[in-house]
């Protein structure tokens, strides 16, 4: 059953997304604590591991948790109730966020031989200045998840389809000013870490100018290669001045 769990209820997963959740025994359930408040943010992480299993082990060792993990082949594992489980993954954002970990070695030195991660780009915005790009299936699975989480289909959640890192026709690849913070879609990179920004860029390209998956992937690689603290999106606003900013 491809379903996502909110307040104990199963809801159909979007599109052709493959989901294994804790209710069906397909995923371990992290137990940090329960929450009762509103959920209005989604935080995108990258794991610096090479498998979902290894990611679970690392989080267990660190007494952390996350609601969702996207494996190397794009399979989604749900490790906590999206509304009721309060997991420790994003500091002050924990009480009102859904955390998504995308499995990615991130650093070339950690990328296994013959892995699904075949692209590395020069990235001054990334730790180490070279970045292993998530696989296309992972980027698209994340996009489908974010689209669903920010829609009315995610009953019980209140995450708006707002890209917190986008303003003045630019997207951040660095820390977000406090004045820009609020409900919406975050990269972990936006508050002092170094992960998630490329994936949020890909998702913006899919959902705002509505590039197809292959074009969005190549465009995200092009824009992020050699970029520093932000990326200029003016080319897309010139084509469509009504894009959200």
C-alpha positions in Angstrom: 0.0 0.0 0.0 1.5 3.3 -1.1 0.2 5.6 1.6 1.4 8.3 4.0 0.2 8.5 7.6 -1.2 11.6 9.2 -2.9 11.4 12.7 -2.9 7.6 12.3 -4.9 7.7 9.0 -3.6 6.4 5.7 -3.7 8.8 2.7 -2.8 7.8 -0.9 0.7 8.8 -1.8 1.1 11.1 -4.9 1.6 9.9 -8.4 3.7 6.7 -8.8 5.7 7.3 -5.6 6.6 4.1 -3.8 6.2 4.5 0.0 6.9 2.1 2.8 5.6 3.3 6.2 5.9 2.3 9.8 2.3 1.0 10.0 2.9 -1.7 7.4 6.2 -2.7 8.9 8.2 -1.3 6.0 10.0 1.4 8.1 11.3 1.8 11.6 9.3 4.3 13.7 11.5 6.9 15.4 10.3 7.8 18.9 11.4 11.2 20.1 8.2 12.8 21.5 4.6 13.6 20.6 3.4 17.0 19.4 0.0 18.7 19.3 0.8 22.0 17.6 0.4 23.1 14.0 2.7 21.7 11.3 3.6 24.4 8.8 7.1 23.7 7.6 9.0 21.1 5.6 12.7 20.8 6.0 14.9 19.1 3.3 18.1 17.4 4.5 20.8 15.3 2.9 22.3 12.3 4.9 26.0 12.0 4.0 25.3 8.2 3.9 24.8 5.8 1.0 21.6 4.0 2.1 18.3 4.4 4.0 19.4 1.7 6.4 22.6 3.4 7.3 20.7 6.7 7.8 18.4 5.1 10.3 21.3 3.7 12.2 23.1 7.1 12.4 19.9 8.8 13.6 19.4 6.1 16.2 22.9 6.5 17.5 22.5 10.2 17.8 19.1 10.0 19.4 17.6 11.9 16.5 14.7 11.2 14.2 12.9 12.3 11.0 9.5 11.6 9.5 10.6 10.7 5.9 13.7 9.3 4.2 14.1 9.1 0.4 16.3 6.2 -0.6 18.8 6.1 -3.5 16.2 4.7 -5.9 13.5 7.2 -4.9 11.6 4.9 -2.5 10.2 6.9 0.4 10.3 5.5 3.9 8.0 7.0 6.5 9.4 6.8 10.0 6.9 8.9 11.9 3.4 10.3 11.8 3.5 13.6 9.9 1.3 15.4 12.4 1.8 13.7 15.7 5.5 12.7 15.9 7.9 15.4 17.0 11.3 14.5 15.7 14.7 16.0 16.5 16.2 17.0 13.1 16.1 20.8 12.7 16.7 22.6 16.0 14.1 25.3 16.7 12.1 24.1 13.7 11.4 20.7 15.1 8.0 21.4 16.8 6.2 22.4 13.6 8.1 20.7 10.8 8.1 17.6 8.6 11.7 16.5 8.1 12.8 14.8 4.9 16.2 13.2 4.6 17.4 12.4 1.1 20.1 9.7 1.1 23.2 11.3 -0.6 26.9 10.8 0.2 27.3 14.6 -0.5 31.1 14.4 -0.6 32.9 12.7 -3.5 35.1 10.8 -1.1 32.1 9.1 0.4 30.4 8.2 -3.0 30.6 4.4 -3.4 31.9 2.9 -6.6 29.2 2.3 -9.3 26.6 4.1 -7.1 23.4 5.8 -8.3 25.1 9.2 -7.8 26.8 9.8 -11.1 27.1 13.6 -11.1 29.5 15.9 -9.2 29.5 19.6 -9.6 31.8 22.5 -8.5 29.9 24.2 -5.7 31.3 27.1 -3.7 28.1 27.1 -1.7 28.7 23.5 -0.5 30.9 22.2 2.2 34.1 21.0 0.5 33.3 23.0 -2.7 32.5 19.8 -4.6 28.9 18.4 -4.4 27.6 14.9 -5.3 24.2 15.6 -6.9 21.2 13.5 -5.8 20.0 10.9 -8.3 17.2 12.1 -10.7 14.7 9.6 -9.1 15.4 11.1 -5.7 15.0 14.7 -6.8 11.6 13.8 -8.4 10.4 11.8 -5.4 11.2 14.8 -3.2 9.3 17.1 -5.5 6.2 14.8 -5.4 6.4 14.7 -1.6 6.7 18.5 -1.3 3.9 19.0 -3.7 1.6 16.7 -1.7 2.7 18.0 1.7 1.8 21.6 0.7 -1.6 20.7 -0.8 -5.0 20.1 0.7 -4.5 16.4 0.2 -2.2 16.4 3.3 -5.2 16.6 5.7 -4.2 17.9 9.1 -1.0 19.7 7.9 -0.8 23.5 7.2 2.4 23.8 5.1 2.0 26.5 2.5 3.7 26.1 -1.0 6.1 29.0 -0.2 9.8 28.7 -0.9 11.3 30.5 2.1 14.7 30.9 0.4 13.3 32.7 -2.6 13.1 36.5 -2.7 13.9 39.3 -5.2 14.1 36.7 -8.0 16.9 34.8 -6.3 17.1 31.6 -4.4 19.5 31.2 -1.4 22.2 28.6 -1.2 23.1 29.9 2.3 21.6 31.0 5.6 18.2 32.6 5.4 17.8 36.1 7.0 15.4 36.0 10.0 13.2 38.4 8.2 12.5 35.8 5.5 11.6 33.0 7.9 8.1 31.7 8.3 5.9 28.8 7.3 6.9 27.0 4.1 9.6 25.0 2.4 13.2 25.1 3.8 16.6 23.6 3.0 18.5 22.6 6.1 21.2 24.9 4.6 19.0 27.9 5.4 19.8 27.8 9.1 23.4 27.1 9.5 24.0 23.6 7.9 25.2 22.8 4.4 22.5 20.4 3.0 19.3 20.5 1.0 19.7 23.7 -1.0 20.2 22.0 -4.4 17.1 19.8 -3.8 15.0 22.8 -3.0 16.3 24.5 -6.2 15.2 21.5 -8.2 11.8 21.5 -6.6 11.3 25.2 -7.3 12.2 24.7 -11.0 9.6 21.9 -11.2 6.8 23.7 -9.3 7.2 27.4 -10.4 8.4 27.6 -14.0 7.1 24.0 -14.3 10.1 22.5 -16.1 9.8 18.8 -16.8 11.9 16.5 -14.6 14.9 16.1 -17.0 15.0 19.8 -17.8 14.7 20.7 -14.1 17.6 18.4 -13.2 20.0 19.7 -15.8 19.0 23.3 -15.1 19.5 22.9 -11.4 23.0 21.4 -12.1 23.8 24.3 -14.4 22.7 27.0 -12.1 24.3 25.5 -9.0 27.7 24.9 -10.7 30.0 27.6 -9.6 27.3 29.5 -7.6 28.0 31.1 -4.3 25.5 32.3 -1.7 22.5 32.7 -4.1 21.3 31.9 -7.6 19.7 34.4 -9.9 16.3 33.2 -11.2 15.7 36.3 -13.4 15.6 34.2 -16.6 12.5 32.4 -15.4 10.7 35.6 -14.2 11.4 37.2 -17.5 9.5 34.3 -19.2 6.7 34.4 -16.6 6.4 37.6 -14.4 3.6 36.0 -12.4 5.9 33.5 -10.6 5.6 33.5 -6.9 8.5 35.4 -5.2 
